[in-house]
Amino acid sequence: IYFAGGDNVTVGYFKNEAQTKSDYFDSENRRWFRTGDIGEITPIGELKIIDRKKDLVKLQGGEYVSLGKVESAFKNSSLIENICVYGDPTKTFAVALVVPIHEALKDLAKKNGVADDSLSLEELCQNKQVEAAVVKELQAHGKR
């Protein structure tokens, strides 16, 4: 976890004592701020921010999942307009709520034998054949 420290660190949040106590501390005559970022030192000694602590969810099996990284990985799929990933610590998997791109979904439906151009986005989303094609496509996308 990355901490920022020095003379340039503020004394805390304005009128928010609880958050200040949570995120700021003094050590070795220096003021420190817990950024919430997870960093790593590169081979040449640079700090590289790789994730956010608040973005990690520990699933039931002990696996940590970065919800933001999962969302980012899938946002560039040609099928997805928007995505929200949720992780429940009592489950062994994360869940994604996906808003598909209507035209891309129509094209995928046609490729999979559902050739009715009059189907609404809702009807396409409820079609089991289209759903299976989307899952297959997103699984392949996730492995890239």
N, C-alpha and C positions, 0 to 999 in steps of 0.2 A: 504494500500500500504506500502511496506517495504522500509525503509530508512536505509542506513548504515552510521554511523558517527564516527568520531574520528580522532586521529593523523595519522592513517594509510591510510586515504582516500586521493587519489591523488588530485592535484589541478585541473585536468580536462583532456580533450582529447588533444592530440598533434595536433596543428595547426587546431583545429576545434572549434572555439569560439562559434558558434551558438549551437552546440550540448552540449558544456560545460555549457552554460547558461541554457539550458533546463534540464540537468540532475544533476547539482551540485548547491549547495547553502550553505551559511554560516548562522548559527544561534547559539546563546548561546555560542559564542567563539569556535565553532566547525565546521568542514567541513563535509557536508552531501552529500550523493549520492542517487539519486532516482533510485532504482534497476529495477523498472518495474515489480517486483514480487508482488503478492498478498499473504499475509500471515495471519495466525490466530494463536492465542496463545492457546495451548492445556491446558487441566485442570491442568497439572503439571507444567505449566509455560514455556514450550518450544515453540519456533517459528516453525511453520510448513508452508512451502511454498506450496500453493494450486493451484496457477495459475500464468499466466503472464497477466499484464494489456493490453499489445499490442495485446494479443491473443483474447480479448473479443470484440464481435460485438453486438451492441444494435440493435435489429430488430425493425421494424415499430411499433409493438405492445408494445414496451418497454421492451421486454424480452432480457436479456443478454445471449449470447451463447459463450461458450469457444470453439473455432474452434479446438484447439489442443486436448481438452478432447474428443470431438466427434470423431476426427481422431483416437485417441488412443483406444477408445472404440470399434471401428470397425476394426482396423488393425489386431486384433487377431481373426477375423472371418475366418473360413476355406475357404471362397470364395474370400477373398480380398488379392491381391498381393500388391496393393498400393492404397492410397486414398488421395484426397485433398478436404477439405471442405471450402466453400466460403460463406460468409454472406454479404448480401446487406442490409444496413440500411433502404432502401426504401421498402423492402419486409417483409413479416411476417414469412418467413422460410429461412433456410439455404439450400444450394445445395451441394451435394457431387459428385465429379468426381471419379469414381471407375475403377480401372484396376483389372479385375477378374483373378483368377488362372484358366488357361484353363482346366486342368484336373478336378478340382473341379466343374467347370461350366458344363463340359460334364456329370459328375456324377449326378449333380442336374437335368440336362436336361433329362437324362434317367429316373430318379425317377418321372419325370413329363410328361412322355409319348413322349418325343422327343428323339428317340432312334437312330438317325443317327450319327454314329461315324465319318463320313467324314466331318461333319460341322466344318468350321474354327471358330476361336475365334470371328471374326467379325460377321459371320453368327449367331452364338449362341447369341451374344449380341443384334442382330437385331430381334431375334425371340420373339414375344410378349408373348408366353407361358413361355419361359425361363425368360424373363424380369419380369413377374408377380411372378414367383417362387423366383427369387432373391430378389425382394422387400419384399415378405412375409418372407423369411429367414432373411433378414437384420433387418426387424422390430422386429422379435422375438429375434434376437441377441441383439438389442438395449435395449430391456426390461429386459435383464438378469443383 
